[in-house]
Amino acid sequence: MQQLKKEYREHSTIDLAAVCARIALDTKAEDLVVLDVRGQSSFTDCFLIMSGRSTRHVQALAEAIESELNSKRISSQHAEGLQEGLWVLLDFGDVVVHVFYKDQREFYDLEGLWHDAPRLDVEKDLGVEVKEDK
C-alpha cells in the first residue's frame, strides 16, 4: 500500500470529500453536489458531482483534484475521460469524483439515479467555505 503523508493517514471519507470539494470550488466548479452513498453502494461511500463550463474547464478541474491529492500521496485508483473532457471520473476508493460538461451531466443524470442518497451540505457537513462570485 502506498504510504500517505502523516497528516492524511487517518482521514475519513468526509475528510477526503472535503479536500476534493475545496479544490473543485477553488477551480470554479459549478453546481457541486456531494452524495453520501454509504449503505447504497458496494464500491464507494461518496460521490462528488460537478460541472465545468467547457471541455477544457472539465479537464482542468479533474487535473487540479488529481494533482493536489497526488501531492498528499492519495492516488486515484482509476481515472477515465480526461482526454475528451466530457465526463471525467476519478476513483479515490471511498470517494468517486465525477466532473461533467454541462450537457453530459444532464444526459446521464447521476443525481436522479442516486435520488435516495442523502446530499451532504458542502459548508455544514464538509466544513468547506463556499465563496460567492460577484
C-alpha positions in Angstrom: 0.0 0.0 0.0 1.2 3.5 -0.8 2.3 5.5 2.2 0.3 8.6 2.9 1.8 11.7 4.4 1.4 11.6 8.2 -1.3 14.3 8.3 -3.6 12.3 5.9 -3.3 8.8 7.2 -6.3 8.8 9.4 -8.7 10.9 7.4 -12.2 9.7 6.8 -14.4 9.7 3.7 -15.8 13.1 4.8 -12.3 14.5 5.1 -11.3 13.3 1.6 -14.6 14.6 0.1 -14.0 17.9 1.8 -10.5 18.2 0.2 -11.9 17.3 -3.2 -14.8 19.8 -2.7 -12.4 22.6 -1.7 -10.1 22.0 -4.7 -13.2 21.9 -7.0 -14.6 25.2 -5.7 -11.2 26.8 -5.8 -11.0 25.8 -9.5 -14.5 27.3 -10.1 -16.5 24.1 -10.4 -20.2 24.7 -11.0 -23.2 23.0 -9.3 -21.2 20.9 -6.9 -23.2 18.1 -5.3 -22.0 15.6 -2.7 -23.9 12.4 -2.3 -23.5 10.0 0.6 -23.9 6.6 -0.9 -22.8 4.6 2.2 -25.0 1.6 2.5 -26.3 2.0 -1.0 -23.2 1.3 -2.9 -20.7 -1.5 -2.6 -17.9 0.3 -4.4 -17.7 3.7 -2.8 -19.0 5.8 0.1 -19.4 9.2 -1.6 -19.9 10.8 -5.0 -18.8 14.4 -5.8 -20.6 15.6 -8.9 -19.7 18.9 -10.6 -19.9 20.7 -13.9 -17.3 22.6 -15.9 -18.1 25.4 -18.4 -16.1 23.8 -21.3 -14.2 20.6 -22.0 -11.0 22.4 -21.0 -12.5 23.5 -17.7 -13.7 19.9 -17.1 -10.1 18.7 -17.7 -8.6 21.5 -15.5 -11.0 20.6 -12.6 -10.0 16.9 -12.8 -6.3 17.7 -13.2 -6.4 20.0 -10.2 -8.1 17.5 -7.9 -5.8 14.6 -9.0 -2.7 16.7 -8.8 -3.4 18.0 -5.3 -4.4 14.6 -4.0 -1.3 13.1 -5.6 0.8 15.6 -3.7 -0.8 14.2 -0.5 0.1 10.7 -1.7 -3.5 9.9 -2.4 -3.7 8.5 -5.9 -6.7 7.7 -8.0 -7.3 4.0 -8.4 -8.9 4.7 -11.7 -9.3 7.7 -14.0 -11.3 7.9 -17.2 -12.4 10.5 -19.7 -9.6 13.1 -19.2 -8.7 13.3 -22.9 -12.3 14.0 -24.1 -13.2 16.3 -21.3 -16.9 15.5 -21.4 -17.2 13.3 -18.3 -14.1 12.6 -16.2 -14.3 10.0 -13.5 -11.7 9.9 -10.7 -11.9 7.0 -8.3 -10.2 7.5 -5.0 -11.8 4.5 -3.4 -14.1 5.9 -0.7 -14.7 8.9 -2.9 -15.6 9.0 -6.6 -15.4 12.3 -8.4 -17.5 13.0 -11.5 -16.6 16.1 -13.5 -19.1 16.7 -16.3 -19.5 19.1 -19.2 -23.0 20.6 -18.6 -24.9 18.7 -21.4 -23.3 15.4 -20.4 -24.4 15.8 -16.8 -28.0 16.5 -17.8 -28.0 13.4 -20.0 -26.6 10.9 -17.5 -28.4 12.5 -14.5 -26.4 10.7 -11.7 -28.3 12.8 -9.1 -31.5 11.3 -10.4 -30.1 7.7 -10.5 -29.0 8.1 -6.9 -32.0 10.2 -5.7 -32.3 8.2 -2.5 -28.7 9.1 -1.4 -28.6 11.9 1.1 -26.9 15.1 -0.2 -24.2 16.5 2.0 -24.0 20.2 2.5 -20.6 21.4 1.4 -20.4 24.1 4.2 -22.2 22.4 7.1 -21.3 18.7 6.5 -17.8 19.1 4.9 -16.7 22.4 6.5 -15.7 23.9 3.2 -16.3 27.6 2.8 -18.4 28.4 -0.3 -17.4 31.8 -1.7 -20.0 33.7 -3.7 -18.8 35.0 -7.1 -19.5 38.7 -7.7 
